Amino acid sequence: MSGPFRIAESKTVAGRADYFTGKVCLADLMPPQSAGAVAYKWVSFEPGARTNWHVHAFAQDLYVVAGICFVQIEGQKVIQVQAGEMYHFPAGVLHWHGAGPTLPCIHLAINGDGATDWKHPVSSEEYAAG
Ligand code: MN
């Protein structure tokens, strides 16, 4: 199937409380269209909102559309990714992403068509360390 895929027709859902902290909205921009194709999701985070720690079966790329997104890979420092920049998570790496404490952010999440293994929330201490 080919496009265009209308953003107005994509269904927006709230981030599940068992996967996210704070207010998060997700919309499918384009589900995988053929074998091996990637999925594009639009994800918006209010200030302080973030994913739980999680692992993707395949790599994930983030493209920051607005604001500054905070990202962290287990054992590394929190990185701030600005609008217009991308960030790459290799497959199988434990990480989280979300907004900083003072500004909302929006990123596209570009994922291989595989499962996400959701873990525990990012604690206030872990988040504040960023
Ligand atoms: Mn991720």
py3Dmol code that shows the C-alpha trace and the ligand (Angstrom):
import py3Dmol

protein = """\
ATOM      1  CA  MET A   1       0.000   0.000   0.000  1.00  0.00           C
ATOM      2  CA  SER A   2       1.290   3.469  -0.779  1.00  0.00           C
ATOM      3  CA  GLY A   3       0.468   6.922   0.529  1.00  0.00           C
ATOM      4  CA  PRO A   4      -0.300   9.618   1.161  1.00  0.00           C
ATOM      5  CA  PHE A   5      -1.127   8.850   4.774  1.00  0.00           C
ATOM      6  CA  ARG A   6      -3.217  11.661   6.226  1.00  0.00           C
ATOM      7  CA  ILE A   7      -2.248  12.726   9.709  1.00  0.00           C
ATOM      8  CA  ALA A   8      -5.845  13.808  10.269  1.00  0.00           C
ATOM      9  CA  GLU A   9      -6.931  10.182   9.787  1.00  0.00           C
ATOM     10  CA  SER A  10      -4.451   8.711  12.219  1.00  0.00           C
ATOM     11  CA  LYS A  11      -5.859   7.649  15.543  1.00  0.00           C
ATOM     12  CA  THR A  12      -4.315   9.373  18.547  1.00  0.00           C
ATOM     13  CA  VAL A  13      -4.118   7.441  21.783  1.00  0.00           C
ATOM     14  CA  ALA A  14      -2.948   8.399  25.262  1.00  0.00           C
ATOM     15  CA  GLY A  15       0.201   6.721  26.510  1.00  0.00           C
ATOM     16  CA  ARG A  16      -0.651   3.834  28.806  1.00  0.00           C
ATOM     17  CA  ALA A  17       0.002   4.520  32.474  1.00  0.00           C
ATOM     18  CA  ASP A  18       1.897   1.240  32.775  1.00  0.00           C
ATOM     19  CA  TYR A  19       4.306   2.254  29.979  1.00  0.00           C
ATOM     20  CA  PHE A  20       4.630   6.034  30.501  1.00  0.00           C
ATOM     21  CA  THR A  21       4.940   8.660  33.230  1.00  0.00           C
ATOM     22  CA  GLY A  22       2.929  11.863  32.686  1.00  0.00           C
ATOM     23  CA  LYS A  23       0.819  12.886  29.726  1.00  0.00           C
ATOM     24  CA  VAL A  24       1.840  11.389  26.395  1.00  0.00           C
ATOM     25  CA  CYS A  25      -0.047  11.223  23.067  1.00  0.00           C
ATOM     26  CA  LEU A  26       0.819   8.774  20.288  1.00  0.00           C
ATOM     27  CA  ALA A  27      -0.420   8.664  16.701  1.00  0.00           C
ATOM     28  CA  ASP A  28       0.403   6.165  13.990  1.00  0.00           C
ATOM     29  CA  LEU A  29       1.729   8.243  11.105  1.00  0.00           C
ATOM     30  CA  MET A  30       2.371   5.191   8.975  1.00  0.00           C
ATOM     31  CA  PRO A  31       2.270   1.571  10.079  1.00  0.00           C
ATOM     32  CA  PRO A  32       4.659  -0.839   8.334  1.00  0.00           C
ATOM     33  CA  GLN A  33       3.519  -1.096   4.720  1.00  0.00           C
ATOM     34  CA  SER A  34       5.375  -4.209   3.635  1.00  0.00           C
ATOM     35  CA  ALA A  35       7.667  -6.879   5.004  1.00  0.00           C
ATOM     36  CA  GLY A  36      10.702  -5.270   6.611  1.00  0.00           C
ATOM     37  CA  ALA A  37       9.274  -1.728   6.412  1.00  0.00           C
ATOM     38  CA  VAL A  38       9.466   0.549   9.425  1.00  0.00           C
ATOM     39  CA  ALA A  39       6.639   2.166  11.408  1.00  0.00           C
ATOM     40  CA  TYR A  40       6.420   5.905  12.057  1.00  0.00           C
ATOM     41  CA  LYS A  41       4.759   7.176  15.208  1.00  0.00           C
ATOM     42  CA  TRP A  42       4.198  10.769  16.316  1.00  0.00           C
ATOM     43  CA  VAL A  43       4.758  11.063  20.060  1.00  0.00           C
ATOM     44  CA  SER A  44       4.194  14.186  22.135  1.00  0.00           C
ATOM     45  CA  PHE A  45       5.245  14.557  25.762  1.00  0.00           C
ATOM     46  CA  GLU A  46       4.175  17.232  28.234  1.00  0.00           C
ATOM     47  CA  PRO A  47       6.914  18.593  30.533  1.00  0.00           C
ATOM     48  CA  GLY A  48       8.135  15.820  32.824  1.00  0.00           C
ATOM     49  CA  ALA A  49       6.480  13.083  30.740  1.00  0.00           C
ATOM     50  CA  ARG A  50       8.622  10.145  29.605  1.00  0.00           C
ATOM     51  CA  THR A  51       8.554   6.511  28.640  1.00  0.00           C
ATOM     52  CA  ASN A  52       9.343   3.754  31.077  1.00  0.00           C
ATOM     53  CA  TRP A  53      12.643   2.023  30.599  1.00  0.00           C
ATOM     54  CA  HIS A  54      12.168  -0.303  27.624  1.00  0.00           C
ATOM     55  CA  VAL A  55      13.876  -2.410  24.959  1.00  0.00           C
ATOM     56  CA  HIS A  56      12.951  -2.655  21.258  1.00  0.00           C
ATOM     57  CA  ALA A  57      13.460  -5.896  19.367  1.00  0.00           C
ATOM     58  CA  PHE A  58      14.816  -3.853  16.446  1.00  0.00           C
ATOM     59  CA  ALA A  59      16.632  -0.526  16.299  1.00  0.00           C
ATOM     60  CA  GLN A  60      14.725   2.709  16.895  1.00  0.00           C
ATOM     61  CA  ASP A  61      15.439   6.157  15.469  1.00  0.00           C
ATOM     62  CA  LEU A  62      13.944   9.313  16.941  1.00  0.00           C
ATOM     63  CA  TYR A  63      13.529  12.537  14.972  1.00  0.00           C
ATOM     64  CA  VAL A  64      12.827  15.477  17.249  1.00  0.00           C
ATOM     65  CA  VAL A  65      10.171  17.685  15.682  1.00  0.00           C
ATOM     66  CA  ALA A  66       9.731  20.258  18.445  1.00  0.00           C
ATOM     67  CA  GLY A  67      11.318  21.127  21.759  1.00  0.00           C
ATOM     68  CA  ILE A  68      14.199  19.202  23.301  1.00  0.00           C
ATOM     69  CA  CYS A  69      13.829  15.482  23.970  1.00  0.00           C
ATOM     70  CA  PHE A  70      15.748  13.802  26.776  1.00  0.00           C
ATOM     71  CA  VAL A  71      17.095  10.316  26.031  1.00  0.00           C
ATOM     72  CA  GLN A  72      19.132   7.885  28.091  1.00  0.00           C
ATOM     73  CA  ILE A  73      20.688   4.485  27.481  1.00  0.00           C
ATOM     74  CA  GLU A  74      21.278   2.376  30.589  1.00  0.00           C
ATOM     75  CA  GLY A  75      24.648   3.159  32.153  1.00  0.00           C
ATOM     76  CA  GLN A  76      25.110   6.378  30.159  1.00  0.00           C
ATOM     77  CA  LYS A  77      24.327  10.037  30.824  1.00  0.00           C
ATOM     78  CA  VAL A  78      21.061  11.714  29.802  1.00  0.00           C
ATOM     79  CA  ILE A  79      21.421  13.381  26.386  1.00  0.00           C
ATOM     80  CA  GLN A  80      19.360  16.350  25.208  1.00  0.00           C
ATOM     81  CA  VAL A  81      18.328  16.068  21.545  1.00  0.00           C
ATOM     82  CA  GLN A  82      17.135  19.282  19.907  1.00  0.00           C
ATOM     83  CA  ALA A  83      14.438  19.829  17.291  1.00  0.00           C
ATOM     84  CA  GLY A  84      15.773  18.870  13.871  1.00  0.00           C
ATOM     85  CA  GLU A  85      18.184  16.294  15.278  1.00  0.00           C
ATOM     86  CA  MET A  86      17.959  12.511  15.279  1.00  0.00           C
ATOM     87  CA  TYR A  87      18.979   9.897  17.828  1.00  0.00           C
ATOM     88  CA  HIS A  88      19.594   6.200  17.222  1.00  0.00           C
ATOM     89  CA  PHE A  89      19.026   3.337  19.656  1.00  0.00           C
ATOM     90  CA  PRO A  90      20.494  -0.009  18.576  1.00  0.00           C
ATOM     91  CA  ALA A  91      18.301  -3.088  18.915  1.00  0.00           C
ATOM     92  CA  GLY A  92      18.126  -4.653  22.338  1.00  0.00           C
ATOM     93  CA  VAL A  93      19.376  -1.616  24.287  1.00  0.00           C
ATOM     94  CA  LEU A  94      17.602  -0.613  27.518  1.00  0.00           C
ATOM     95  CA  HIS A  95      16.619   3.078  27.309  1.00  0.00           C
ATOM     96  CA  TRP A  96      13.983   5.762  27.833  1.00  0.00           C
ATOM     97  CA  HIS A  97      12.979   8.996  26.093  1.00  0.00           C
ATOM     98  CA  GLY A  98      10.722  11.925  26.858  1.00  0.00           C
ATOM     99  CA  ALA A  99      10.428  15.606  27.668  1.00  0.00           C
ATOM    100  CA  GLY A 100      12.616  17.604  29.987  1.00  0.00           C
ATOM    101  CA  PRO A 101      11.134  19.044  33.163  1.00  0.00           C
ATOM    102  CA  THR A 102      10.227  22.469  31.761  1.00  0.00           C
ATOM    103  CA  LEU A 103       9.274  22.120  28.080  1.00  0.00           C
ATOM    104  CA  PRO A 104       7.052  19.796  26.047  1.00  0.00           C
ATOM    105  CA  CYS A 105       8.598  17.890  23.148  1.00  0.00           C
ATOM    106  CA  ILE A 106       7.476  15.989  20.076  1.00  0.00           C
ATOM    107  CA  HIS A 107       9.419  13.277  18.303  1.00  0.00           C
ATOM    108  CA  LEU A 108       8.801  10.863  15.495  1.00  0.00           C
ATOM    109  CA  ALA A 109       9.647   7.306  16.497  1.00  0.00           C
ATOM    110  CA  ILE A 110      10.810   5.185  13.581  1.00  0.00           C
ATOM    111  CA  ASN A 111      10.790   1.545  14.559  1.00  0.00           C
ATOM    112  CA  GLY A 112      11.395  -1.817  13.007  1.00  0.00           C
ATOM    113  CA  ASP A 113       8.257  -3.938  13.143  1.00  0.00           C
ATOM    114  CA  GLY A 114       9.040  -5.792  16.351  1.00  0.00           C
ATOM    115  CA  ALA A 115       7.873  -5.995  19.948  1.00  0.00           C
ATOM    116  CA  THR A 116       8.769  -3.561  22.727  1.00  0.00           C
ATOM    117  CA  ASP A 117       9.639  -5.008  26.119  1.00  0.00           C
ATOM    118  CA  TRP A 118       8.378  -2.502  28.693  1.00  0.00           C
ATOM    119  CA  LYS A 119      10.143  -2.262  32.070  1.00  0.00           C
ATOM    120  CA  HIS A 120       9.920  -0.121  35.212  1.00  0.00           C
ATOM    121  CA  PRO A 121       9.295   3.657  35.241  1.00  0.00           C
ATOM    122  CA  VAL A 122      12.172   6.120  35.171  1.00  0.00           C
ATOM    123  CA  SER A 123      12.408   7.159  38.824  1.00  0.00           C
ATOM    124  CA  SER A 124      12.406  10.794  39.929  1.00  0.00           C
ATOM    125  CA  GLU A 125      16.044  10.346  40.969  1.00  0.00           C
ATOM    126  CA  GLU A 126      17.070   8.939  37.571  1.00  0.00           C
ATOM    127  CA  TYR A 127      15.133  11.693  35.801  1.00  0.00           C
ATOM    128  CA  ALA A 128      16.525  14.471  37.996  1.00  0.00           C
ATOM    129  CA  ALA A 129      20.056  13.225  37.307  1.00  0.00           C
ATOM    130  CA  GLY A 130      19.577  14.333  33.717  1.00  0.00           C
TER     131      GLY A 130
END
"""
ligand_1 = """\
1
MN
Mn 12.346 3.623 22.583
"""
view = py3Dmol.view(width=600, height=400)
view.addModel(protein, "pdb")
view.setStyle({"model": 0}, {"cartoon": {"style": "trace"}})
view.addModel(ligand_1, "xyz")
view.setStyle({"model": 1}, {"stick": {}})
view.zoomTo()
view.show()
